[in-house]
Amino acid sequence: MALGMMKKIDTGTIQLLCEVRDRVAVITLNRPEARNALSDDLTPALRRMIKERGEDPDVGALLITGAGTAFCAGGDIKGMGKSSRKTQMSDDERIADLKIRQRTLTGALFNLRKPTIAALPGPAAGAGLAIAMACDIRIAAESAFVSAGYARVGMSGDYGIAWLMTHLVGTARARELMYTADKVDAERCEQIGLFNRVVPDAVLRDEAFKLASSIAAGPSIALRNMKDNLNDALSNDYMTSLDGEAPRLVETSRTNDHQEAVRAFIEKRDPVFTGT
């Protein structure tokens, strides 16, 4: 795809929009009237877009955002407990079903071997917050806030929110945020490391795309291996991480992108990466 060209992707539902431009897949949760709460139409489409754009060679990074003034309010509270499908399932069936749904949403997003950015124009709560935290980077509008939310509806949490929050802000703050379900404003989120950047509301979308496109233009093989290193660092000890870095470094040292970067450095110009 030529630089600057925009390609619209059919997601199968108006509740999720997707376009690819400058190697960035912009995925927009599109239920502004419900603060982009997850639904039986939106969520499967989101799972599919994460998988398909993750496999798309024309995509170097994913940018996930929400339409209107919210990122994602999480599960649709009004519909909780009313699903006839769920009421007909045994507990074991529901557990197995939830495990699959979690692994194919936030699990797939977290493990995607491409950089991912969440742009929050407003609140993120519950599973919506988990989606944002499963991304590599979070950039938020000044008016954005987050809430774990689960305690308010008498539930314990899903989509990996406890693990993600603990690794992002530490166990003490994670426990406070989970137990209280307090609203945490953007400034505080940036202070505790939950947000990477906070920008004025009016420029959020431009700044988020600028960040995503600059990353998407990078050396994709190196970025893929870099993300593997970073994910390993969350669970492996230091010596195991050292050993894991070695084959990836050797692989990337043999790429055309590495050779191009060396030439560009010598010639004092910006490199042009091709993903080879």
N, C-alpha and C positions, 0 to 999 in steps of 0.2 A: 504494500500500500504506500503510495507516495506521501511524502511529508505534507501535512496540512489537510489531506483528504479526510472526510468523515464518512464512516459507514455505519448505518443504523442496523441493529441486530434485532431480529424478531424473537422476543422472549416468550411468546405465547399468551401474554396477558398484559393489559394496560397498567396493571398494578406494579410492573417492573419495567423500567426502560434501560436500554443499553445502546451505547454507540462507541465506536473505536475511532480515535483521532490521535495522530502523532504517536502511535504505538501505545496509547493509553485506552483501556477499556473503562469507560465511565458507566457505572452501574447505579441507577437511581431508584430507590424505593419510592413508589409513586402512589401512596395513599394519604395525601396531605390532610384530608378530612378526618383521618383517624390517627394522625401523627405517625403515619407510616408503620402502624402496628402490623405484625406478621399475620398472614392469613393463609387459608388453604390454596389460594391462587398464587400469592406472592412468594411464599417460602419455597415451594418446589421449583419455581422459576429461578429464584436466587441460587438454589443448589445447582441447577443446571448451568447457569451462567458462570458460576465460579469454576465448575469443571471444564466447560467448553472454552472459556476465555483463558483458562490456565493452560490449555493444550493448544491454543491458537498461536502459530508462529508470528503473526502480525501484531501480537500484544506483548509489550515489555513490562507493563505494570497494570494493576487494577486499582481503580479509584471508586470507592463505594460511598454514596451520599444519600441524602433524603430530599424529596421534593418539599417545597414550602419552608416552614420554620421549625422542622423537627428532623432528627436523624431517624430514630426508630423507638417507638414506645414499648417495644417488646411484644409479648403475646397479647392477643386481643382479649382483655379481661371479661368483656361482656359475653364472650362465647365460651369462657372456661366452664367446664362441667356439663356442657350441653351437647357435646359431640356424641351422636348415637353410636358411631363407630367405636369410640373409646369405652363407652358404657357396656358394650357387648364383649369387650376383651377381658381376659383374665389379667391379674397383676403381672404374671410372667410374660404374657404377650405384650402388655403395655411397656414393660421394662425393655424387652428386646426391640420393640418398635422405636422407643425413644433413643436407645443406644445408636441405632442406625441413623436416625434423623440428626442426632448431634454430630456423629462422625462425618456425615456428608454435608454439614453446614459449617459450623465453626471449626470442626476438626479438619475439614478439607481446606478451609480458608487459611488456617494456621500453618498447615503443612504444604500449601501451594509453593512451588519452587520459583516463584516470581515475587517481586516486591509488591506489597499491598498498602494502600493508604485509605484511611477513613476520614471523610470531611464532614464535620458535624455542624450543620446550620442552626441546631437547636438541641433539645433534650434527647438523651439516649437512656433507656431504662431497661432493666431486666435482660432478656435475651438480646435486645437491641444494643445494650451496653456490651454484652459478651461479643457480639459481632464486631463492634468497634475495637475492642481489646484484642480480638484475634488477628487484626491487621497489624502490620509492622509499625506503622506510623499513624498518629492521630493529629489532625489539624482542626481547630474548632473556632467558631465565631465567638465573639465576646459574650453574646447572650446565651450561649449553650450551657447546659448543666447535665449532670448525670445522677442517676439514682439506681442502686442495686434493685430496689423495688420489691423483692420477693417477700420480705417480712410483712409488707403491707397487705399481701394477699394470702398469707399463711402458708407459704411454700418455701422450700429449702434452696432452690436454685438449680439451674440446668445450663446446658451449652458451655460447660467448662468455666463458668464465671468465677468460681472460687479459686481455681488454679490460676487463671489469667490475672485476676486482680492481685492475688498474693505475689505473683512474680513481677507485676508492674509496680506495686506501691508498698510491698512488704506485708508481713503477716499481721502486724498490729493494726495498721490502717485498714487492711482488707477486712478484718473482723469487725472493726467499728462500722465501716460502710455497709457490710452485709447485715449486721444485727440491727442497725438503726434505720436503714433504708433512707437516710437523709439525702436531701438534694445538695449536691456539691457544685458550686459555680465554676466557670471556666478558669478564673484566676487561680483558685485553689487546686483545680485539677492539674494545671501546669506546674504549680509549686510542688505537688507530691509525685509528679512524674507520670500521671495518667494521660495528660495531653503533651505532645511534643511542642506544639505551637498554638498560640491564640492570636487571632487577627480580627480586625473590625468586620462586623457582619457584612458590610457592603462588598468587601473584597475576598470573602472566603472562597468562593468558587474559582475565581481567577487564580488566587494564590495556591489553592489545592491542586489545580490543573498544572500550574507552572512547576510545582514540586514534582508531581507525578510524571510529567513529560520529561523533566530533566533526568529523573531516575530511569525512565523507560528508554532513554537514548543511550544508556550506559552499556557496558559489556555484559550481555545477557548470560553467557556461560559463567563468567566470574560471579555475577550477582546470584545466580542459582546456587553455586557452590558456597558462596558467602552466607546465604541464608541457611544452608545445611549446617555450616559451622556454628552459626548463631543459635539455631535450634538445639544442636547437640550440647551447647554450653549450658543450657537450662537443666540438663539432667546428668551429663557426664562429668567425671572428675577431670582435673586439669591434664593429667598425663594421657587420659583417653582422648581428650579433645585435641591435644597436640598430635597424637597419632592419626586422628581423623582429618586434620588439616593437611597432612603431608600429601596424600594422593590427589586431593583436590587442587592443591597448589601446582603440582606437577601437571595435572590435566590442563589447567588454565594457562600455564606457561607455554604450552604447545599450540595455543589458539592463534588464529589470524588477528583477533582483537588485541592480544598482547603485543604482537609484532607491530601492529598499527599504532598502539599507544607509545611504544618505544620510538618509532619514527616521528610521531607527532611531537614528542618531548624534545627530540634532537632538532627538529625543524621549527620549534617554538610556535606550534599551532594546536588547535583543538583536534583531538582524534575523532574519526568517523567510524563508529563500530558497526559491524555487520552481523554479529551473533554467530560467527564462525571461528 
